[in-house]
């Protein structure tokens, strides 16, 4: 509940019931979900594409972490209404 966002590392070859519960909770809370599937975006269930914005899908953890660093450095502007951050002096 206290996180600003989550990173969902999806492995289509493993059953991840608990991870899906965290995914749904974060989605209900309208938090950004950085969805990583290093086995290819084409392995992600189609229904997931209707639940979060497409810009949050990544094919590797390094791509996801790079984007988070770009956001943290101010090089990529936070342009989603899903972010609920404190003012800059409190981050």
FENQUISUL-V924759 format. One line per field, one symbol per residue. phi: phi as a letter, one per 30 degrees, with the letter a starting at -180 (. if undefined). burial: I if it has 9 or more other ideal C-beta (glycine too) atoms within 8 Angstrom, else O. Layout:
phi->???
burial->???
This chain:
phi->.cddabcccccdcbdbddddddeddddddhcdcdccbdcjddcdeedddccbdddccbcadddddddddddddidcddbcdddbcdeedcd
burial->OOOOIIOIOIOOOOOOOOIOOIIOOIIOOOIIIIIIIOOOOOOIOOOIIOOIOOOIIIIOIOIIOOIIOIIOOOOOOOOOOOIOOOOOOOO
